Amino acid sequence: SKALSGHSEAGRLYTIRWLGVLARMGAPSFSQYGIELLVEQLKDHSLQVSVAALTVLEEVCDDKMYLEALVAAKSSLLCDSGHKALKRLGPRGRVLLTRFLGSSS
């Protein structure tokens, strides 16, 4: 998590890409820690970092386990800063919010 809060935008982007690799590999417990880390990166001050996190979330949430983990992170998504982050991401942010709200979990 330190790499995701560092000053280097390139470092944060690399870490997000690595989280995507871990998710695709099915790393043990990724749904418990990885989704929450990615959701927090939606709030990053760099739009490029936020979009990278959104891209990984869009991909991994095709898997029900990861979508349920996203639903479990609801306090981060529905708080004021989470809502602003999704709004800043435009239509793609709204699609993620729709998937989150439409989940039966």
N, C-alpha and C positions, 0 to 999 in steps of 0.2 A: 504493500500500500504506500510505502514511502516513495516509490518511483512514480506513483500516480499523483503525488502532491508536490513533486519537485518543481524547480523553476524552469527546467528544460522542456520545452514543448515537444521536441524530438524524442526525448526520453519517455514522456507520457504517451505519445503516439506509439512508440515501440512496445511499451507495456500493454497497451490496449490490444495491439495486434497479437501479442503473445497470449493474452487472455483468450482471444478468439481461437488460437491454435489449441489451447488447453481444452476449450469447450468442444471443439470439433473432435478432439482425441477422446473425449469422454473422461477427462481427468476425475478421479474420485473426489467427491464432495464439491465439485465446481459449482453446482447449483446453490450450494450453501454460502459460498464466499464470492465467487466470480460475478454473479449477477448483481449483487449488492455493490461491488466495486464499479461495475460498468454503469449502473444507475447513477452513482455519485458523480461519475465523469460526465454525465449529461449536463451537469451544472458548471463544468469547467469554464473559465473565462475565455478560453480559446475556442472559437467556433469549430475549428478544424478537429480539435480533440473531442469535442462534443459529438460531432458528426461521425467520427471514427467509432466512438462508443455506441452510438445509435445503430450504425451499420452492423456491428457485432450482435447487438441485442436483436435486431430484426432477423438476422440469420438464425441465431440459436433459439429464438422463441417459437420456431417451427416445431421444436421438440416440447412436448407437454410438460416434461419435468422442469425445463427452464422457464416456460411460461408460468408455471405454478410458483417458481422462485421469484419471478417478477411480481406476481400478485402479492407474495409475502413481503415484498419491499414497498408495499403501498404507502407507508408513511413518508418515504423519500420521494415518491412520485407525486403524491397529492398535497404535500406541503407547498407553501407559497413559492419557494425557490424551485421546487420540482416542476410546478405548473409553469412558471416563467421559462424554465429551461426547455420544456417541451414546446411551448409556444414559439420560442426563439428558433427552434428547429423546423418550424413551418409544417407543411403537409405531412412530412415523414414523422414528425413528432406527434401529430394528431393521430396518425395511423397506429403508432405504438400505444398511445393512450386508449384508442378504441379497442385494440387487442386486449389491453389490460382490463378495461372496464367490461368488455364482452366475455371475458373468461368466466367459466362456470365454477372456478375454484373459490 
